Amino acid sequence: MLLNHRTRRIRVAILMIALATFSAGAARAEDAGARASEPATDHFGGRGQVALDNVVGMTTEGGHLGPNMIAGARNQASWGAAGYTGILGYTFSDTSSSRTHTGWISPSADVFVTDQLSVGGTLGVSYMSGKYRMPDDYIAKGNSLAFSVVPRVGYAIALNEPITLWPRVGLGYSGARTEAIWQDEAHQSMSAFIGVVDLGLVYRPTKHVYLHVAPELVLRVASIKGAEGGGLEDSGSLQLGLTGGLGFLLNS
């Protein structure tokens, strides 16, 4: 009888240990499942993070952001310019032959839909107005309205925290319309397809702030049409540029 009592106690102890082990395993599985459903926040490129790119920055010749902060521009000279970029901006130029004002809004954002894989793009609208002194001292006036949209995909590769390699590929469209008043009023429209491949390098000094620098290979195929459908001109270019700026990382 004593043996049976001890046997029952052993069985009860084994059952309690089994129940405790099962409960702990279930709790760990539930916790792991909860963590899997949450965005990864310990590194750049975690699922659910939102990167607000190029809040303020600079671009060099060949970069896909021109002086009007629009992907694509009305002519080759505009494409090659270098200067300030950013989500909002204004520039003023005053020379002996011209005076121009340019304002723009150009947000750039990427969402990490899975760990490391990002989907995003750049939108842009700019307006430029100016006065130009012609050879006969006649003052010509002109203005230009431009817009662009360049969607893209990217993949973040951790190198050594806080440094991440972030290559991206984008394909987009840009359009612009220019009006000039000089002797006879003239209009010109531009449309361009833009392909962009960049090899970005990200440095994140704090949790929500990062610095981004990227060499860019930019392909442009543009058509320029003069007033009343005349003067159609097609052009293509392949350029290498460099962009860099400050960004903010949300949901990290």
For each residue, the residues with C-beta under 8 A, 3 or more apart:
1: 4 5
2: 5 6
3: 6 7
4: 1 7 8
5: 1 2 8 9
6: 2 3 9 10
7: 3 4 10 11
8: 4 5 11 12
9: 5 6 12 13
10: 6 7 13 14
11: 7 8 14 15
12: 8 9 15 16
13: 9 10 16 17
14: 10 11 17 18
15: 11 12 18 19
16: 12 13 19 20
17: 13 14 20 21
18: 14 15 21 22
19: 15 16 22 23
20: 16 17 23 24
21: 17 18 24 25
22: 18 19 25 26
23: 19 20 26 27
24: 20 21 27 28
25: 21 22 28 29
26: 22 23 29 30
27: 23 24 30 31
28: 24 25 31 32
29: 25 26 32 33
30: 26 27 33 34
31: 27 28 34 35
32: 28 29 35 36
33: 29 30 36 37
34: 30 31 37 38
35: 31 32 38
36: 32 33
37: 33 34
38: 34 35 41 48
39: 46 47 48 49 112 251 252
40: 43 45 46 47 48 49 115
41: 38 46 49 251 252
42: 46
43: 40 46 158 161 164
44: 49 156 158 162 164 166 202 204 210 249 252
45: 40 49 112 115 116 118 156 158 164 166
46: 39 40 41 42 43 49 112 115 252
47: 39 40 112 113 114 115
48: 38 39 40 111 112 251
49: 39 40 41 44 45 46 111 112 249 250 251 252
50: 109 110 111 112 249 250 251
51: 109 110 111 112 118 120 210 247 248 249 250
52: 55 87 107 108 109 247 248 249 250
53: 108 109 110 120 212 245 247
54: 57 65 85 86 87 106 108 122 212 243 245 246 247
55: 52 86 87 245 246 247 248
56: 84 85 86 87 245 246
57: 54 84 85 86 212 243 244 245 246
58: 82 83 84 85 243 244 245
59: 63 65 82 83 85 241 242 243 244
60: 63 82 241 242 243
61: 80 81 82 239 241
62: 79 80 216 218 239 240 241 242
63: 59 60 66 82 85 216 218 241 242 243
64: 71 72 150 170 194 196 216 218 241 243
65: 54 59 69 70 71 85 106 122 124 243
66: 63 69 70 71 72 73 78 79 81
67: 73 78 81 83 91 102
68: 73 78 102 104 124 126 128 144 146
69: 65 66 85 86 89 104 106 124 126
70: 65 66 73 104 106 124 125 126 146 147 148 174 176
71: 64 65 66 122 124 148 149 150 172 174 194 196
72: 64 66 79 146 148 173 174 175 176 190 192 194 220 222
73: 66 67 68 70 78 79 146 174 176 190
74: 78 144 146 176 178 188 190 224
75: 78 79 224
76: 79 80 235 237
77: 80 81
78: 66 67 68 73 74 75 81
79: 62 66 72 73 75 76 220 237 239
80: 61 62 76 77 239
81: 61 66 67 77 78
82: 58 59 60 61 63
83: 58 59 67 91
84: 56 57 58 89 91
85: 54 56 57 58 59 63 65 69 89 106 243 245
86: 54 55 56 57 69 89 106 245
87: 52 54 55 56 105 106 107 108
88: 104 105 106
89: 69 84 85 86 103 104 106
90: 101 102 103 104
91: 67 83 84 101 102
92: 100 101 102
93: 98 99 100 102 130
94: 98 99
95: 98 99
96: 133
97: 132 133
98: 93 94 95 130 131 132 133
99: 93 94 95 130 131
100: 92 93 128 129 130 131
101: 90 91 92 128 129 130
102: 67 68 90 91 92 93 126 127 128
103: 89 90 126 127 128
104: 68 69 70 88 89 90 124 125 126 127
105: 87 88 124 125 126
106: 54 65 69 70 85 86 87 88 89 122 123 124 125 126
107: 52 87 122 123
108: 52 53 54 87 120 121 122 123
109: 50 51 52 53 120 121
110: 50 51 53 118 119 120 121 152 154 168
111: 48 49 50 51 118 119 120
112: 39 45 46 47 48 49 50 51 115 116 117 118 156
113: 47 117 118 119
114: 47 117
115: 40 45 46 47 112
116: 45 112 155 156 157
117: 112 113 114 153 154 155
118: 45 51 110 111 112 113 153 154 155 156 166 168
119: 110 111 113 151 152 153 154
120: 51 53 108 109 110 111 151 152 154
121: 108 109 110 149 150 151 152 170 172
122: 54 65 71 106 107 108 148 149 150 152 170 172
123: 106 107 108 148 149
124: 65 68 69 70 71 104 105 106 146 147 148 149 174
125: 70 104 105 106 145 146 147
126: 68 69 70 102 103 104 105 106 144 145 146 147
127: 102 103 104 143 144 145 146
128: 68 100 101 102 103 143 144 146
129: 100 101 141 142 143 144
130: 93 98 99 100 101 141 142 143
131: 98 99 100 139 140 141 142
132: 97 98 139 140 141 142 182
133: 96 97 98 137 138 139 140
134: 137 138 139 140 182
135:
136:
137: 133 134
138: 133 134 182 183
139: 131 132 133 134
140: 131 132 133 134 180 181 182
141: 129 130 131 132 180 181 182
142: 129 130 131 132 178 179 180 181 182
143: 127 128 129 130 178 179
144: 68 74 126 127 128 129 176 177 178 179
145: 125 126 127 176 177
146: 68 70 72 73 74 124 125 126 127 128 174 175 176 177 190
147: 70 124 125 126 174 175 176
148: 70 71 72 122 123 124 172 173 174 175 194
149: 71 121 122 123 124 172 173 174
150: 64 71 121 122 170 171 172 173 174 194 196
151: 119 120 121 170 171 172
152: 110 119 120 121 122 168 169 170 171 196
153: 117 118 119 168 169 170
154: 110 117 118 119 120 166 167 168 169 200
155: 116 117 118 166 167 168
156: 44 45 112 116 118 164 165 166 202
157: 116 164 165 166 167
158: 43 44 45 161 164
159: 163 164 165
160: 163
161: 43 158 164 204
162: 44 203 204 205
163: 159 160 201 202 203
164: 43 44 45 156 157 158 159 161 201 202 204
165: 156 157 159 199 200 201 202
166: 44 45 118 154 155 156 157 200 201 202 212 214
167: 154 155 157 197 198 199 200
168: 110 118 152 153 154 155 196 197 198 200 214
169: 152 153 154 196 197
170: 64 121 122 150 151 152 153 194 195 196 197
171: 150 151 152 193 194 195 196
172: 71 121 122 148 149 150 151 193 194 196
173: 72 148 149 150 191 192 193 194
174: 70 71 72 73 124 146 147 148 149 150 190 191 192 194
175: 72 146 147 148 189 190 191 192
176: 70 72 73 74 144 145 146 147 189 190
177: 144 145 146 187 188 189 190
178: 74 142 143 144 187 188 189 190
179: 142 143 144 185 186 187
180: 140 141 142 185 186 187 188
181: 140 141 142 185 186
182: 132 134 138 140 141 142 186
183: 138
184:
185: 179 180 181
186: 179 180 181 182 226 227
187: 177 178 179 180 226 227
188: 74 177 178 180 224 225 226 227 231
189: 175 176 177 178 224 225
190: 72 73 74 146 174 175 176 177 178 222 223 224 225
191: 173 174 175 222 223
192: 72 173 174 175 220 221 222 223
193: 171 172 173 220 221 222
194: 64 71 72 148 150 170 171 172 173 174 218 219 220
195: 170 171 218 219 220
196: 64 71 150 152 168 169 170 171 172 216 217 218 219
197: 167 168 169 170 216 217
198: 167 168 214 215 216 217 243
199: 165 167 214 215
200: 154 165 166 167 168 212 213 214
201: 163 164 165 166 212 213 214
202: 44 156 163 164 165 166 210 211 212
203: 162 163 210 211 212
204: 44 161 162 164 207 209 210 211 249
205: 162 209 210 211
206: 209
207: 204 249 252
208: 248 249 250 252
209: 204 205 206 246 247 248 249
210: 44 51 202 203 204 205 246 247 248 249
211: 202 203 204 205 244 245 246 247
212: 53 54 57 166 200 201 202 203 244 245 246 247
213: 200 201 242 243 244
214: 166 168 198 199 200 201 242 243 244
215: 198 199 240 241 242
216: 62 63 64 196 197 198 240 241 242 243
217: 196 197 198 238 239 240
218: 62 63 64 194 195 196 237 238 239 240 241
219: 194 195 196 236 237 238
220: 72 79 192 193 194 195 235 236 237 238 239
221: 192 193 234 235 236
222: 72 190 191 192 193 234 235 236
223: 190 191 192 232 233 234 235
224: 74 75 188 189 190 231 232 233 234 235
225: 188 189 190 229 230 231 232 233
226: 186 187 188 229 230 231 232
227: 186 187 188 230 231
228:
229: 225 226 232
230: 225 226 227
231: 188 224 225 226 227
232: 223 224 225 226 229
233: 223 224 225
234: 221 222 223 224
235: 76 220 221 222 223 224
236: 219 220 221 222
237: 76 79 218 219 220
238: 217 218 219 220
239: 61 62 79 80 217 218 220
240: 62 215 216 217 218
241: 59 60 61 62 63 64 215 216 218
242: 59 60 62 63 213 214 215 216
243: 54 57 58 59 60 63 64 65 85 198 213 214 216
244: 57 58 59 211 212 213 214
245: 53 54 55 56 57 58 85 86 211 212
246: 54 55 56 57 209 210 211 212
247: 51 52 53 54 55 209 210 211 212
248: 51 52 55 208 209 210
249: 44 49 50 51 52 204 207 208 209 210 252
250: 49 50 51 52 208
251: 39 41 48 49 50
252: 39 41 44 46 49 207 208 249
